[in-house]
Amino acid sequence: MNALRIRPTQALVAALIAVAGFAATVGGTVVGYQQVASQAVA
């Protein structure tokens, strides 16, 4: 049963990946909004 336990390092890596994915998604959305806004103004 010990193999099923999550190690702190694994949890940390998973958290970093989740944060990176979230940041990439939010960043892409913001860039998309900026492009749409600039086209609307132009």
VMD Tcl script that builds the backbone (N, CA, C; Angstrom):
set m [mol new atoms 126]
animate dup $m
set s [atomselect $m all]
$s set {name element resname resid chain x y z} {
  {N N MET 1 A 0.834 -1.207 0.000}
  {CA C MET 1 A 0.000 0.000 0.000}
  {C C MET 1 A 0.873 1.264 0.000}
  {N N ASN 2 A 2.118 1.127 0.358}
  {CA C ASN 2 A 2.991 2.298 0.396}
  {C C ASN 2 A 3.162 2.919 -0.995}
  {N N ALA 3 A 3.064 2.104 -2.039}
  {CA C ALA 3 A 3.266 2.611 -3.393}
  {C C ALA 3 A 2.155 3.579 -3.803}
  {N N LEU 4 A 1.007 3.489 -3.138}
  {CA C LEU 4 A -0.116 4.347 -3.503}
  {C C LEU 4 A -0.024 5.727 -2.868}
  {N N ARG 5 A 0.871 5.879 -1.918}
  {CA C ARG 5 A 1.002 7.172 -1.253}
  {C C ARG 5 A 1.677 8.182 -2.173}
  {N N ILE 6 A 1.210 9.404 -2.105}
  {CA C ILE 6 A 1.793 10.463 -2.934}
  {C C ILE 6 A 2.953 11.102 -2.177}
  {N N ARG 7 A 4.096 11.147 -2.817}
  {CA C ARG 7 A 5.259 11.765 -2.187}
  {C C ARG 7 A 5.153 13.281 -2.294}
  {N N PRO 8 A 5.722 13.990 -1.339}
  {CA C PRO 8 A 5.687 15.466 -1.388}
  {C C PRO 8 A 6.269 16.008 -2.681}
  {N N THR 9 A 7.337 15.381 -3.175}
  {CA C THR 9 A 7.951 15.857 -4.420}
  {C C THR 9 A 6.999 15.668 -5.590}
  {N N GLN 10 A 6.293 14.552 -5.622}
  {CA C GLN 10 A 5.339 14.308 -6.701}
  {C C GLN 10 A 4.197 15.307 -6.645}
  {N N ALA 11 A 3.739 15.614 -5.444}
  {CA C ALA 11 A 2.658 16.584 -5.279}
  {C C ALA 11 A 3.136 17.960 -5.727}
  {N N LEU 12 A 4.372 18.292 -5.410}
  {CA C LEU 12 A 4.927 19.590 -5.791}
  {C C LEU 12 A 5.031 19.703 -7.307}
  {N N VAL 13 A 5.524 18.646 -7.947}
  {CA C VAL 13 A 5.643 18.638 -9.413}
  {C C VAL 13 A 4.261 18.753 -10.047}
  {N N ALA 14 A 3.296 18.009 -9.517}
  {CA C ALA 14 A 1.930 18.069 -10.047}
  {C C ALA 14 A 1.359 19.475 -9.898}
  {N N ALA 15 A 1.625 20.109 -8.772}
  {CA C ALA 15 A 1.130 21.463 -8.541}
  {C C ALA 15 A 1.771 22.443 -9.520}
  {N N LEU 16 A 3.077 22.293 -9.736}
  {CA C LEU 16 A 3.775 23.179 -10.677}
  {C C LEU 16 A 3.222 23.022 -12.084}
  {N N ILE 17 A 2.977 21.775 -12.497}
  {CA C ILE 17 A 2.416 21.517 -13.827}
  {C C ILE 17 A 1.029 22.136 -13.942}
  {N N ALA 18 A 0.217 21.994 -12.890}
  {CA C ALA 18 A -1.132 22.550 -12.901}
  {C C ALA 18 A -1.076 24.071 -13.003}
  {N N VAL 19 A -0.179 24.689 -12.231}
  {CA C VAL 19 A -0.041 26.150 -12.265}
  {C C VAL 19 A 0.444 26.611 -13.641}
  {N N ALA 20 A 1.398 25.876 -14.203}
  {CA C ALA 20 A 1.927 26.242 -15.519}
  {C C ALA 20 A 0.835 26.136 -16.579}
  {N N GLY 21 A 0.040 25.072 -16.515}
  {CA C GLY 21 A -1.051 24.906 -17.469}
  {C C GLY 21 A -2.094 25.997 -17.314}
  {N N PHE 22 A -2.409 26.327 -16.069}
  {CA C PHE 22 A -3.385 27.383 -15.804}
  {C C PHE 22 A -2.876 28.727 -16.326}
  {N N ALA 23 A -1.606 29.010 -16.076}
  {CA C ALA 23 A -1.008 30.272 -16.535}
  {C C ALA 23 A -1.006 30.340 -18.054}
  {N N ALA 24 A -0.701 29.220 -18.701}
  {CA C ALA 24 A -0.681 29.195 -20.160}
  {C C ALA 24 A -2.080 29.438 -20.720}
  {N N THR 25 A -3.077 28.835 -20.090}
  {CA C THR 25 A -4.464 29.009 -20.552}
  {C C THR 25 A -4.915 30.454 -20.372}
  {N N VAL 26 A -4.674 31.020 -19.199}
  {CA C VAL 26 A -5.072 32.396 -18.933}
  {C C VAL 26 A -4.301 33.355 -19.834}
  {N N GLY 27 A -3.003 33.118 -19.987}
  {CA C GLY 27 A -2.185 33.968 -20.847}
  {C C GLY 27 A -2.673 33.934 -22.286}
  {N N GLY 28 A -3.003 32.744 -22.788}
  {CA C GLY 28 A -3.498 32.624 -24.148}
  {C C GLY 28 A -4.821 33.340 -24.311}
  {N N THR 29 A -5.671 33.258 -23.306}
  {CA C THR 29 A -6.971 33.927 -23.360}
  {C C THR 29 A -6.799 35.446 -23.393}
  {N N VAL 30 A -5.894 35.952 -22.562}
  {CA C VAL 30 A -5.640 37.396 -22.523}
  {C C VAL 30 A -5.100 37.877 -23.863}
  {N N VAL 31 A -4.182 37.130 -24.439}
  {CA C VAL 31 A -3.618 37.500 -25.743}
  {C C VAL 31 A -4.714 37.489 -26.800}
  {N N GLY 32 A -5.589 36.499 -26.735}
  {CA C GLY 32 A -6.696 36.420 -27.688}
  {C C GLY 32 A -7.616 37.619 -27.563}
  {N N TYR 33 A -7.924 38.014 -26.344}
  {CA C TYR 33 A -8.784 39.185 -26.123}
  {C C TYR 33 A -8.116 40.452 -26.657}
  {N N GLN 34 A -6.826 40.573 -26.436}
  {CA C GLN 34 A -6.093 41.748 -26.904}
  {C C GLN 34 A -6.122 41.820 -28.427}
  {N N GLN 35 A -5.980 40.686 -29.091}
  {CA C GLN 35 A -5.993 40.664 -30.558}
  {C C GLN 35 A -7.375 41.063 -31.071}
  {N N VAL 36 A -8.411 40.526 -30.440}
  {CA C VAL 36 A -9.779 40.852 -30.853}
  {C C VAL 36 A -10.058 42.331 -30.614}
  {N N ALA 37 A -9.612 42.847 -29.467}
  {CA C ALA 37 A -9.835 44.243 -29.140}
  {C C ALA 37 A -9.114 45.155 -30.130}
  {N N SER 38 A -7.876 44.807 -30.475}
  {CA C SER 38 A -7.110 45.642 -31.408}
  {C C SER 38 A -7.761 45.630 -32.795}
  {N N GLN 39 A -8.305 44.493 -33.195}
  {CA C GLN 39 A -8.985 44.406 -34.490}
  {C C GLN 39 A -10.272 45.219 -34.461}
  {N N ALA 40 A -10.966 45.198 -33.336}
  {CA C ALA 40 A -12.217 45.938 -33.221}
  {C C ALA 40 A -11.957 47.439 -33.295}
  {N N VAL 41 A -10.865 47.875 -32.643}
  {CA C VAL 41 A -10.525 49.298 -32.672}
  {C C VAL 41 A -10.107 49.707 -34.077}
  {N N ALA 42 A -9.316 48.854 -34.741}
  {CA C ALA 42 A -8.863 49.165 -36.085}
  {C C ALA 42 A -10.037 49.062 -37.045}
}
mol reanalyze $m
mol bondsrecalc $m
mol representation Tube
mol addrep $m
